Amino acid sequence: MRAQLLAPLVVSRSAFASDDDQLFEAAYLRHRETVFRYLRARCPDNEDALDLTALTFERALIESRRKGLPDPALPWLLRTARNLAIDRQRRGRTRRLLLEVLGRVPVGNARSAEADVLARQGDPELRTALMALPEAQRDALSLRYGSDLSVHDVASLIGKSEAATQKLISRGLGRLKEAIHE
């Protein structure tokens, strides 16, 4: 199913296709899976992850055309994906709060969209535990294990030292283990 959802980017091979278009397509094919895995670890469902993956590469295409750099680097792509995921999460919280204030959802009985999706996921216990982690820990774990990055790479992406990043990852794993074993 995921292979169908991440079908290759179609770039015309006509005489008008530029070398930059071909370089961008190669970068897309090389990095799309890593960006998607990272976002899948951060997002409550595949649909959100796919949407944010597309937005990430849309921004990359716009930037590459603007700056004349057709091959976006993976750290830039992951940082953009991370920022898009954070923005979406903030908008979701604001929307749920607004609905509660307007009385459309009873306060205290409101289930988040994430909780609804997690209830339908293959391993709801793990997904619920992951989504309950503090954002910094969830982000570090998502980058480390969802995108298979080294601690050094994760540290540079989130703007923390390697020691602080390793501590985030260790604490996040510890909290996941506790949540699952309860």
MDAnalysis code that builds the backbone (N, CA, C; Angstrom):
import MDAnalysis as mda
import numpy as np

u = mda.Universe.empty(546, n_residues=182, atom_resindex=np.repeat(np.arange(182), 3), trajectory=True)
u.add_TopologyAttr("name", ["N", "CA", "C"] * 182)
u.add_TopologyAttr("resid", np.arange(1, 183))
u.add_TopologyAttr("resname", ["MET", "ARG", "ALA", "GLN", "LEU", "LEU", "ALA", "PRO", "LEU", "VAL", "VAL", "SER", "ARG", "SER", "ALA", "PHE", "ALA", "SER", "ASP", "ASP", "ASP", "GLN", "LEU", "PHE", "GLU", "ALA", "ALA", "TYR", "LEU", "ARG", "HIS", "ARG", "GLU", "THR", "VAL", "PHE", "ARG", "TYR", "LEU", "ARG", "ALA", "ARG", "CYS", "PRO", "ASP", "ASN", "GLU", "ASP", "ALA", "LEU", "ASP", "LEU", "THR", "ALA", "LEU", "THR", "PHE", "GLU", "ARG", "ALA", "LEU", "ILE", "GLU", "SER", "ARG", "ARG", "LYS", "GLY", "LEU", "PRO", "ASP", "PRO", "ALA", "LEU", "PRO", "TRP", "LEU", "LEU", "ARG", "THR", "ALA", "ARG", "ASN", "LEU", "ALA", "ILE", "ASP", "ARG", "GLN", "ARG", "ARG", "GLY", "ARG", "THR", "ARG", "ARG", "LEU", "LEU", "LEU", "GLU", "VAL", "LEU", "GLY", "ARG", "VAL", "PRO", "VAL", "GLY", "ASN", "ALA", "ARG", "SER", "ALA", "GLU", "ALA", "ASP", "VAL", "LEU", "ALA", "ARG", "GLN", "GLY", "ASP", "PRO", "GLU", "LEU", "ARG", "THR", "ALA", "LEU", "MET", "ALA", "LEU", "PRO", "GLU", "ALA", "GLN", "ARG", "ASP", "ALA", "LEU", "SER", "LEU", "ARG", "TYR", "GLY", "SER", "ASP", "LEU", "SER", "VAL", "HIS", "ASP", "VAL", "ALA", "SER", "LEU", "ILE", "GLY", "LYS", "SER", "GLU", "ALA", "ALA", "THR", "GLN", "LYS", "LEU", "ILE", "SER", "ARG", "GLY", "LEU", "GLY", "ARG", "LEU", "LYS", "GLU", "ALA", "ILE", "HIS", "GLU"])
u.atoms.positions = np.array([
    [0.820, -1.189, 0.000],
    [0.000, 0.000, 0.000],
    [0.865, 1.254, 0.000],
    [1.885, 1.285, 0.869],
    [2.724, 2.471, 0.948],
    [3.459, 2.708, -0.357],
    [3.846, 1.630, -1.053],
    [4.547, 1.782, -2.325],
    [3.653, 2.486, -3.336],
    [2.356, 2.179, -3.310],
    [1.426, 2.848, -4.214],
    [1.304, 4.316, -3.855],
    [1.293, 4.615, -2.573],
    [1.118, 5.984, -2.134],
    [2.335, 6.849, -2.418],
    [3.495, 6.218, -2.482],
    [4.730, 6.950, -2.752],
    [5.215, 6.682, -4.167],
    [4.306, 6.702, -5.119],
    [4.665, 6.460, -6.516],
    [5.693, 7.491, -6.958],
    [6.560, 7.105, -7.882],
    [7.609, 8.038, -8.329],
    [7.035, 9.318, -8.897],
    [7.769, 10.377, -8.672],
    [7.423, 11.672, -9.227],
    [7.569, 11.578, -10.733],
    [6.565, 12.014, -11.465],
    [6.614, 11.943, -12.918],
    [7.108, 13.282, -13.449],
    [8.245, 13.233, -14.103],
    [8.812, 14.421, -14.721],
    [8.902, 14.138, -16.200],
    [8.409, 15.045, -17.003],
    [8.416, 14.860, -18.445],
    [9.836, 14.681, -18.942],
    [9.999, 13.714, -19.817],
    [11.321, 13.468, -20.407],
    [11.404, 14.096, -21.797],
    [10.564, 15.065, -22.033],
    [10.572, 15.712, -23.344],
    [11.856, 16.498, -23.514],
    [11.995, 17.046, -24.678],
    [13.186, 17.846, -24.975],
    [13.239, 19.094, -24.103],
    [12.109, 19.446, -23.480],
    [12.050, 20.648, -22.666],
    [12.404, 20.399, -21.203],
    [12.548, 19.134, -20.803],
    [12.900, 18.836, -19.414],
    [14.348, 19.256, -19.176],
    [14.552, 20.037, -18.143],
    [15.897, 20.547, -17.874],
    [16.695, 19.566, -17.034],
    [17.993, 19.794, -16.998],
    [18.862, 18.989, -16.139],
    [18.486, 19.187, -14.678],
    [18.060, 20.415, -14.320],
    [17.648, 20.691, -12.948],
    [16.446, 19.851, -12.560],
    [15.479, 19.704, -13.479],
    [14.306, 18.870, -13.203],
    [14.722, 17.426, -12.954],
    [15.652, 16.948, -13.725],
    [16.120, 15.570, -13.560],
    [16.894, 15.406, -12.257],
    [17.677, 16.408, -11.884],
    [18.397, 16.354, -10.609],
    [17.420, 16.378, -9.436],
    [16.387, 17.212, -9.534],
    [15.394, 17.278, -8.461],
    [14.647, 15.949, -8.356],
    [14.291, 15.370, -9.488],
    [13.604, 14.075, -9.457],
    [14.482, 13.014, -8.795],
    [15.754, 13.020, -9.109],
    [16.676, 12.061, -8.497],
    [16.741, 12.276, -6.985],
    [16.770, 13.532, -6.545],
    [16.784, 13.827, -5.100],
    [15.486, 13.359, -4.466],
    [14.369, 13.592, -5.135],
    [13.073, 13.135, -4.624],
    [13.071, 11.617, -4.462],
    [13.502, 10.910, -5.479],
    [13.507, 9.449, -5.420],
    [14.457, 8.934, -4.341],
    [15.549, 9.640, -4.128],
    [16.546, 9.230, -3.139],
    [16.069, 9.480, -1.702],
    [15.313, 10.561, -1.470],
    [14.986, 10.977, -0.109],
    [13.525, 10.814, 0.301],
    [12.641, 10.507, -0.623],
    [11.205, 10.487, -0.290],
    [10.869, 9.484, 0.803],
    [11.472, 8.325, 0.755],
    [11.172, 7.282, 1.732],
    [11.627, 7.693, 3.134],
    [12.800, 8.301, 3.227],
    [13.322, 8.746, 4.527],
    [12.440, 9.839, 5.119],
    [12.048, 10.803, 4.288],
    [11.185, 11.888, 4.760],
    [9.834, 11.319, 5.199],
    [9.280, 10.407, 4.401],
    [7.991, 9.811, 4.752],
    [8.091, 9.028, 6.067],
    [9.138, 8.203, 6.237],
    [9.284, 7.419, 7.473],
    [9.370, 8.335, 8.691],
    [10.108, 9.438, 8.559],
    [10.198, 10.383, 9.666],
    [8.818, 10.952, 9.988],
    [8.117, 11.403, 8.975],
    [6.798, 11.993, 9.201],
    [5.795, 10.956, 9.678],
    [5.913, 9.727, 9.220],
    [5.008, 8.668, 9.672],
    [5.179, 8.420, 11.164],
    [6.410, 8.545, 11.629],
    [6.667, 8.362, 13.062],
    [6.126, 9.540, 13.871],
    [6.019, 10.703, 13.261],
    [5.519, 11.898, 13.956],
    [4.021, 12.075, 13.853],
    [3.431, 11.604, 12.780],
    [2.017, 11.868, 12.489],
    [1.135, 10.710, 12.946],
    [-0.125, 11.009, 13.213],
    [-1.032, 9.958, 13.686],
    [-1.456, 8.969, 12.611],
    [-1.295, 9.306, 11.328],
    [-1.696, 8.358, 10.284],
    [-0.907, 8.576, 8.996],
    [-1.029, 7.613, 8.088],
    [-0.319, 7.680, 6.815],
    [-0.758, 8.877, 5.979],
    [-2.031, 9.197, 6.041],
    [-2.552, 10.295, 5.222],
    [-1.871, 11.614, 5.564],
    [-1.760, 11.916, 6.837],
    [-1.056, 13.137, 7.251],
    [0.409, 13.090, 6.846],
    [1.041, 11.941, 7.044],
    [2.453, 11.806, 6.693],
    [2.669, 12.001, 5.195],
    [1.794, 11.435, 4.387],
    [1.914, 11.609, 2.936],
    [1.677, 13.057, 2.527],
    [0.700, 13.679, 3.145],
    [0.398, 15.079, 2.843],
    [1.597, 15.964, 3.180],
    [2.181, 15.750, 4.341],
    [3.332, 16.557, 4.752],
    [4.572, 16.232, 3.921],
    [4.706, 14.987, 3.479],
    [5.821, 14.634, 2.591],
    [5.698, 15.406, 1.289],
    [4.492, 15.444, 0.737],
    [4.269, 16.196, -0.503],
    [4.556, 17.681, -0.304],
    [4.101, 18.229, 0.818],
    [4.367, 19.649, 1.102],
    [5.859, 19.920, 1.256],
    [6.564, 18.979, 1.863],
    [8.014, 19.130, 2.029],
    [8.699, 19.239, 0.676],
    [8.345, 18.339, -0.233],
    [8.991, 18.363, -1.546],
    [8.487, 19.522, -2.407],
    [7.278, 19.977, -2.163],
    [6.789, 21.172, -2.858],
    [7.637, 22.370, -2.455],
    [7.867, 22.505, -1.157],
    [8.717, 23.613, -0.690],
    [10.135, 23.476, -1.222],
    [10.628, 22.249, -1.271],
    [11.979, 22.015, -1.788],
    [12.063, 22.418, -3.261],
    [11.047, 22.093, -4.024],
    [11.032, 22.455, -5.442],
    [11.020, 23.973, -5.604],
    [10.193, 24.643, -4.823],
    [10.123, 26.110, -4.890],
    [11.476, 26.717, -4.527],
    [12.076, 26.227, -3.440],
    [13.388, 26.737, -3.016],
    [14.471, 26.438, -4.047],
    [14.421, 25.244, -4.616],
    [15.460, 24.881, -5.588],
    [15.371, 25.759, -6.828],
    [14.156, 26.091, -7.237],
    [13.992, 26.980, -8.401],
    [14.412, 28.407, -8.047],
    [14.078, 28.834, -6.841],
    [14.396, 30.196, -6.421],
    [15.898, 30.391, -6.273],
    [16.567, 29.403, -5.688],
    [17.999, 29.546, -5.412],
    [18.884, 28.889, -6.467],
    [18.272, 28.151, -7.384],
    [19.069, 27.491, -8.417],
    [19.845, 26.303, -7.899],
    [19.356, 25.677, -6.820],
    [20.003, 24.488, -6.253],
    [19.042, 23.308, -6.417],
    [19.189, 22.518, -7.471],
    [18.196, 21.489, -7.786],
    [18.242, 20.233, -6.926],
    [19.250, 20.086, -6.092],
    [19.380, 18.858, -5.304],
    [19.301, 19.196, -3.814],
    [18.080, 19.204, -3.229],
    [17.962, 19.550, -1.807],
    [18.637, 18.504, -0.918],
    [19.319, 18.980, 0.103],
    [20.024, 18.092, 1.024],
    [19.025, 17.477, 2.017],
    [19.301, 16.261, 2.433],
    [18.423, 15.557, 3.361],
    [18.201, 16.328, 4.661],
    [19.221, 16.908, 5.277],
    [18.954, 17.667, 6.510],
    [17.966, 18.809, 6.284],
    [18.066, 19.501, 5.157],
    [17.127, 20.581, 4.864],
    [15.717, 20.016, 4.715],
    [15.585, 18.900, 4.008],
    [14.279, 18.277, 3.823],
    [13.670, 17.856, 5.159],
    [14.466, 17.244, 6.018],
    [13.950, 16.782, 7.311],
    [13.594, 17.956, 8.222],
    [14.384, 19.010, 8.174],
    [14.062, 20.187, 8.981],
    [12.752, 20.823, 8.487],
    [12.575, 20.876, 7.180],
    [11.334, 21.411, 6.608],
    [10.158, 20.523, 6.998],
    [10.330, 19.206, 6.897],
    [9.269, 18.265, 7.281],
    [8.920, 18.434, 8.752],
    [9.923, 18.582, 9.582],
    [9.705, 18.769, 11.019],
    [8.902, 20.033, 11.289],
    [9.279, 21.130, 10.632],
    [8.568, 22.393, 10.821],
    [7.123, 22.296, 10.345],
    [6.896, 21.623, 9.234],
    [5.532, 21.443, 8.737],
    [4.699, 20.617, 9.720],
    [5.297, 19.578, 10.291],
    [4.581, 18.734, 11.254],
    [4.242, 19.525, 12.519],
    [5.166, 20.334, 12.982],
    [4.920, 21.161, 14.168],
    [3.802, 22.159, 13.884],
    [3.846, 22.789, 12.722],
    [2.794, 23.749, 12.361],
    [1.429, 23.080, 12.303],
    [1.358, 21.894, 11.712],
    [0.079, 21.189, 11.618],
    [-0.434, 20.827, 13.008],
    [0.463, 20.383, 13.877],
    [0.068, 20.015, 15.238],
    [-0.479, 21.246, 15.984],
    [0.172, 22.376, 15.838],
    [-0.294, 23.601, 16.493],
    [-1.671, 24.010, 15.983],
    [-1.860, 23.941, 14.676],
    [-3.167, 24.300, 14.113],
    [-4.247, 23.356, 14.621],
    [-3.920, 22.076, 14.759],
    [-4.895, 21.108, 15.266],
    [-5.295, 21.397, 16.698],
    [-4.321, 21.723, 17.538],
    [-4.629, 22.063, 18.937],
    [-5.494, 23.309, 19.011],
    [-5.158, 24.298, 18.209],
    [-5.923, 25.542, 18.201],
    [-7.352, 25.275, 17.741],
    [-7.507, 24.466, 16.720],
    [-8.841, 24.153, 16.209],
    [-9.675, 23.421, 17.259],
    [-9.080, 22.411, 17.917],
    [-9.819, 21.670, 18.954],
    [-10.212, 22.583, 20.107],
    [-9.310, 23.467, 20.514],
    [-9.610, 24.408, 21.594],
    [-10.744, 25.341, 21.188],
    [-10.698, 25.831, 19.967],
    [-11.743, 26.712, 19.477],
    [-13.099, 25.993, 19.464],
    [-13.119, 24.747, 19.014],
    [-14.368, 23.987, 19.000],
    [-14.904, 23.787, 20.418],
    [-14.016, 23.533, 21.375],
    [-14.451, 23.383, 22.766],
    [-15.051, 24.679, 23.289],
    [-14.368, 25.787, 22.994],
    [-14.846, 27.088, 23.467],
    [-16.205, 27.422, 22.847],
    [-16.372, 27.076, 21.587],
    [-17.629, 27.360, 20.906],
    [-18.741, 26.391, 21.300],
    [-18.397, 25.378, 22.077],
    [-19.398, 24.448, 22.555],
    [-19.758, 23.350, 21.575],
    [-18.982, 23.191, 20.527],
    [-19.293, 22.145, 19.547],
    [-18.841, 20.775, 20.009],
    [-17.870, 20.744, 20.897],
    [-17.387, 19.485, 21.459],
    [-17.447, 19.641, 22.968],
    [-18.109, 18.744, 23.658],
    [-18.183, 18.874, 25.112],
    [-16.791, 18.843, 25.744],
    [-16.516, 19.809, 26.584],
    [-15.228, 19.871, 27.267],
    [-15.073, 18.637, 28.144],
    [-13.886, 18.066, 28.118],
    [-13.619, 16.875, 28.920],
    [-13.952, 15.591, 28.189],
    [-14.871, 15.626, 27.251],
    [-15.206, 14.434, 26.478],
    [-14.598, 14.486, 25.087],
    [-13.834, 15.522, 24.811],
    [-13.280, 15.690, 23.476],
    [-12.173, 14.676, 23.233],
    [-12.321, 13.933, 22.153],
    [-11.252, 13.049, 21.716],
    [-10.530, 13.738, 20.592],
    [-9.232, 13.703, 20.637],
    [-8.476, 14.341, 19.570],
    [-8.550, 13.480, 18.314],
    [-8.255, 14.101, 17.201],
    [-8.207, 13.351, 15.941],
    [-7.150, 12.262, 16.036],
    [-6.051, 12.568, 16.737],
    [-4.997, 11.579, 16.899],
    [-5.508, 10.355, 17.658],
    [-6.303, 10.572, 18.709],
    [-6.840, 9.456, 19.484],
    [-7.772, 8.597, 18.640],
    [-8.569, 9.245, 17.781],
    [-9.457, 8.486, 16.898],
    [-8.666, 7.623, 15.926],
    [-7.611, 8.181, 15.364],
    [-6.801, 7.431, 14.410],
    [-6.054, 6.309, 15.117],
    [-5.500, 6.609, 16.295],
    [-4.749, 5.596, 17.027],
    [-5.618, 4.400, 17.381],
    [-6.888, 4.652, 17.624],
    [-7.796, 3.556, 17.956],
    [-7.930, 2.586, 16.792],
    [-7.648, 3.061, 15.567],
    [-7.779, 2.208, 14.393],
    [-6.435, 1.680, 13.885],
    [-5.343, 2.046, 14.501],
    [-4.013, 1.623, 14.054],
    [-3.725, 0.177, 14.449],
    [-2.706, -0.415, 13.802],
    [-2.328, -1.799, 14.070],
    [-1.845, -2.018, 15.491],
    [-1.059, -1.130, 16.038],
    [-0.543, -1.267, 17.396],
    [-0.911, -0.009, 18.180],
    [-2.143, 0.079, 18.620],
    [-2.598, 1.312, 19.259],
    [-1.860, 1.632, 20.553],
    [-1.423, 0.609, 21.268],
    [-0.724, 0.856, 22.533],
    [0.584, 1.611, 22.296],
    [1.344, 1.165, 21.315],
    [2.612, 1.817, 21.009],
    [2.385, 3.214, 20.451],
    [1.451, 3.358, 19.525],
    [1.175, 4.667, 18.934],
    [0.682, 5.652, 20.004],
    [-0.167, 5.175, 20.896],
    [-0.675, 6.038, 21.957],
    [0.467, 6.477, 22.864],
    [1.326, 5.535, 23.216],
    [2.473, 5.856, 24.075],
    [3.409, 6.847, 23.383],
    [3.636, 6.655, 22.101],
    [4.510, 7.553, 21.347],
    [3.918, 8.958, 21.277],
    [2.630, 9.054, 21.015],
    [1.986, 10.366, 20.896],
    [1.890, 11.073, 22.252],
    [1.967, 10.307, 23.351],
    [1.885, 10.901, 24.688],
    [3.229, 11.455, 25.161],
    [4.305, 11.126, 24.473],
    [5.621, 11.631, 24.862],
    [5.697, 13.141, 24.670],
    [6.545, 13.805, 25.439],
    [6.782, 15.224, 25.178],
    [7.291, 15.397, 23.741],
    [6.950, 16.505, 23.144],
    [7.268, 16.718, 21.730],
    [8.752, 16.542, 21.414],
    [9.626, 17.034, 22.267],
    [11.062, 16.941, 22.008],
    [11.515, 15.477, 21.967],
    [11.008, 14.657, 22.893],
    [11.375, 13.242, 22.902],
    [10.790, 12.522, 21.695],
    [9.536, 12.806, 21.387],
    [8.890, 12.170, 20.234],
    [9.625, 12.539, 18.948],
    [10.024, 13.800, 18.837],
    [10.736, 14.267, 17.650],
    [12.089, 13.569, 17.520],
    [12.830, 13.502, 18.620],
    [14.146, 12.853, 18.584],
    [14.017, 11.376, 18.224],
    [13.042, 10.686, 18.817],
    [12.830, 9.269, 18.496],
    [12.391, 9.087, 17.041],
    [11.545, 9.972, 16.561],
    [11.067, 9.884, 15.181],
    [12.210, 10.047, 14.192],
    [13.077, 11.006, 14.469],
    [14.225, 11.209, 13.581],
    [15.207, 10.045, 13.675],
    [15.468, 9.589, 14.895],
    [16.459, 8.526, 15.094],
    [16.005, 7.199, 14.499],
    [14.782, 6.793, 14.821],
    [14.327, 5.474, 14.402],
    [13.395, 5.507, 13.196],
    [12.623, 6.575, 13.045],
    [11.735, 6.673, 11.892],
    [12.484, 6.975, 10.606],
    [13.552, 7.763, 10.716],
    [14.349, 8.114, 9.540],
    [15.718, 7.457, 9.557],
    [15.990, 6.659, 10.588],
    [17.247, 5.917, 10.688],
    [18.470, 6.834, 10.604],
    [18.406, 7.943, 11.337],
    [19.524, 8.879, 11.366],
    [20.401, 8.604, 12.578],
    [21.634, 9.018, 12.490],
    [22.539, 8.885, 13.626],
    [22.186, 9.946, 14.669],
    [22.674, 9.758, 15.886],
    [22.448, 10.738, 16.950],
    [23.054, 12.081, 16.547],
    [24.202, 12.044, 15.913],
    [24.858, 13.271, 15.444],
    [23.947, 14.032, 14.474],
    [23.363, 13.324, 13.510],
    [22.483, 13.962, 12.530],
    [21.210, 14.501, 13.185],
    [20.659, 13.727, 14.114],
    [19.456, 14.176, 14.823],
    [19.775, 15.449, 15.603],
    [20.916, 15.463, 16.284],
    [21.321, 16.631, 17.077],
    [21.428, 17.879, 16.206],
    [22.030, 17.745, 15.039],
    [22.170, 18.916, 14.173],
    [20.817, 19.388, 13.649],
    [19.895, 18.470, 13.425],
    [18.568, 18.856, 12.928],
    [17.717, 19.554, 13.978],
    [17.808, 19.104, 15.224],
    [16.963, 19.710, 16.258],
    [17.676, 20.830, 17.015],
    [18.944, 21.048, 16.691],
    [19.668, 22.164, 17.288],
    [20.102, 21.937, 18.721],
    [20.431, 20.697, 19.062],
    [20.904, 20.375, 20.414],
    [22.244, 19.657, 20.313],
    [22.921, 19.559, 21.429],
    [24.187, 18.826, 21.442],
    [23.902, 17.331, 21.318],
    [24.928, 16.580, 20.958],
    [24.758, 15.131, 20.854],
    [24.389, 14.516, 22.200],
    [24.996, 15.019, 23.279],
    [24.694, 14.478, 24.611],
    [23.232, 14.741, 24.980],
    [22.761, 15.952, 24.713],
    [21.367, 16.284, 25.023],
    [20.409, 15.470, 24.160],
    [20.782, 15.264, 22.912],
    [19.944, 14.474, 22.006],
    [19.889, 13.023, 22.461],
    [21.036, 12.474, 22.842],
    [21.060, 11.088, 23.320],
    [20.211, 10.944, 24.582],
    [20.248, 11.939, 25.436],
    [19.436, 11.913, 26.661],
    [17.948, 11.947, 26.310],
    [17.556, 12.786, 25.331],
    [16.160, 12.822, 24.886],
    [15.713, 11.452, 24.374],
    [16.561, 10.843, 23.575],
    [16.239, 9.534, 23.004],
    [16.130, 8.488, 24.107],
    [17.089, 8.480, 25.012],
    [17.075, 7.499, 26.106],
    [15.848, 7.671, 27.000],
    [15.556, 8.906, 27.357],
    [14.383, 9.149, 28.208],
    [13.093, 8.790, 27.477],
    [13.019, 9.111, 26.202],
    [11.839, 8.767, 25.417],
    [11.635, 7.268, 25.340],
    [12.714, 6.525, 25.107],
    [12.615, 5.056, 25.071],
    [12.188, 4.509, 26.429],
    [12.741, 5.094, 27.489],
    [12.368, 4.656, 28.837],
    [10.889, 4.880, 29.110],
    [10.387, 6.036, 28.709],
    [8.957, 6.330, 28.915],
    [8.081, 5.407, 28.072],
    [8.527, 5.095, 26.856],
    [7.758, 4.165, 26.019],
    [7.694, 2.788, 26.679],
    [8.832, 2.319, 27.179],
    [8.855, 1.009, 27.844],
    [7.934, 0.984, 29.052],
    [7.987, 2.046, 29.858],
    [7.112, 2.124, 31.034],
    [5.643, 2.111, 30.628],
    [5.293, 2.888, 29.621],
    [3.901, 2.983, 29.179],
    [3.385, 1.657, 28.643],
    [4.220, 0.945, 27.936],
    [3.790, -0.321, 27.327],
    [3.686, -1.432, 28.383],
    [4.564, -1.400, 29.381],
    [4.568, -2.450, 30.409],
    [3.537, -2.217, 31.516],
    [2.903, -1.053, 31.535],
    [1.897, -0.767, 32.592],
    [0.624, -1.539, 32.345],
])
